[in-house]
Structures are given as C-alpha cells and as structure tokens.
C-alpha cells in the first residue's frame, strides 16, 4: 500500500525531490537497489534538495564508482552545511578521494562512459602523481586547486557546473584553502584541524562568515549523470 501511495504521489508531483528521496529510502530498506534511480531522478528534478545527494553519495561510495560519490557528497555538504549528516559525508569524501587515487591511472578499468565522469577523471588524472606517496589534506588541496585550473581550461565550456564555479570563486577570493580545511580537516585529524583554525583564525572566520552569509544554489540544467548528456 505504501509503495502504491508513493507511486501515486510521484505521478501527481513529478518534480518533488522529497518524494523521490523518501521512496528511494523505502526501496533501499528492502534491499531494492533501484532506489538509486529515484534518488537520481530527485537530483535531476529538484537539484537544490539535499536528501537525494546524501543517499546517492553513500550509495555510490560503496560501489566501484570513482566519481559520483565525490560530486554528490560535496554538493550535499554545501546544501546542508552543519548537521550530523554533514560530518558523515565529509568522512566519505576524504575516504573517497583516497579510493580514487589508489591507482596511478584513474581511468584504468573505469567502465562508466558518461562524458562528464570521464572529463572529471581525465582532469583529476593530471594530478595523480601528487598522490603516489599517499594522500593527506595538503596534497588534496593542491590536487583540487590544479584540477579547477585544468577544468576551466579544458572542460567548463562543455560542462558548466555550479560546484566547480564555486571552487573557482573561492580560489579567486583566497578562501579555497579554508574551504578545503572545512571539508577535510576534521575528518582527517580533528585536533590538527582545531589547531589550524586557531593559528589561522582570521582566514577561518572570513570563510565561515562568507559561507553562512550565502546560499549555495544549483542550476536546473546542470544534471550530467544521464548518459544522454
């Protein structure tokens, strides 16, 4: 009956991210992995609702996928920046990047032919040598900085993407370091992150004030998971 109720609701409200998220959770609780199709659809039709990103990021993290857990996880922490779920996804992001750089060639064995995913891995692959001796937050910041420069040189025109535009904005305004510390610092080493915020109090407060004073909002036409894009 619940299944019928949600399907009826989705027919009536086909652009409700909340309904897609909740129905996906019901399916996943029954070990029905079609749940991801509903979370994806929720992301597509209502890109600024965070719940579908949260569930999709966790789903992809526990698969062989190298891309979408990172993309969706980081979007989620920008949409829902201060909650228990945020801390959970930050840890997944850190571990996801470690998983990404386990091989020297990030494209090796990757079966997803999605153009956006391949562009993402291609740009990340340019930085893989930095992670050969292990990955920590300093190397990750360097990798992500170079990635954004490369992305806007090669891929941004084909794939305009709000998350990466936000990264470039933070780089230009000198807040990308603090942003990355906010995402990965506590997940890597809480004591070290707390020390960083004290030593770099001005930089930390500047980013925190900026972040709390803005609304991160995605565009409706930037859904790239579909194979047709």
VENSULRA-V608970 format. One line per field, one symbol per residue. phi: phi as a letter, one per 30 degrees, with the letter a starting at -180 (. if undefined). psi: psi as a letter, one per 20 degrees, with the letter a starting at -180 (. if undefined). burial: I if it has 16 or more other ideal C-beta (glycine too) atoms within 10 Angstrom, else O. A space follows every 10 residues. Layout:
# VENSULRA-V608970
phi=???
psi=???
burial=???
This chain:
# VENSULRA-V608970
phi=.deddddddd ddbdccdddd dddedddddc icddeddddd dddddbdccd eddedddded dccddccddd dddddedddb dbadddddde ddddddddde cdcdcdddid cdceedddde ddddddcddd cdcjbbdddd ddddddeddd dddcbdddbd beedddeded ddcibddddd dddcedddad dddddddddc eddddddedd ddcbcdbcdd cbccddddd
psi=ggghghhghh hhmikohggg ghhghgghhj kojihhhhgg hhgghmijph hhgghggggh hjajqighhg ghghggihhn hnrhhghghg ghgghhhghg khqhohipjo iojphgghgg hghhhhjhhh jhjqprhghg ggghghgggh gihhihhhmp phghhgghgh ghjkjhghgh ghgighhgog ghghgghghl gggghggggg gijrpppqqh kkojhpii.
burial=OOOOOIOOII OOOOOIIOII IIIIOOIIOO OOOOIIOIII IIIIIIIIII IIIIIIIIII IOOOIIIIII IIIIIIIIII OOOOOIOIII OIIIOIIOII IOOOOIOOOI OIOIOIIOII IOIIIIIIOO IOOOIOIOII IOIIIOIIOI IIOOIIOOIO IIOIIIIOOI IOOOIIIIII IIIIIIIIOO OOIOOIIOOO OOIIOOIOOO IOOOOIOIOO OOIIIOOOO
